[in-house]
Amino acid sequence: MPQIRADREKCEGYGNCVMAAPELVDLDDDGVVVVIRERVDEVDVGKAESAARACPVNALRVDR
């Protein structure tokens, strides 16, 4: 099952990922990405990949 991974050290809090996939990722109180659902169902892989592409600092990736 695909997984979405976040590099919290890279995250700069733009929030583009949250706009692309709010059911998968969010920002914490400090504005740093938090993965809500690490394992991604096949139906949500497209959203996860969109969230990863939306990140200008490449703090997200989807592993298959």
Residue, then its C-alpha position, 0 to 999 in steps of 0.5 A: m500500500p502506498q505511503i505518504r511521507a513528510d520531511r518535517e525539517k524541509c517543510e516551510g509551511y506553505g500549506n499547498c499540500v493541505m489545499a491539495a489533500p486535506e484528508l491526508v495532511d495538515l499543518d500543526d500549530d507551528g505551521v509544519v506538515v503533519v501526515i494524517r493518514e500515512r497509508v494511502d488507499e489506491v483511490d487517494v494516491g492521486k491526491a497524495e501525489s498532487a499534494a507532494r507535487a504542490c510542495p515548493v520545497n519537496a517536503l512530501r513524497v509518496d512511496r509505493 
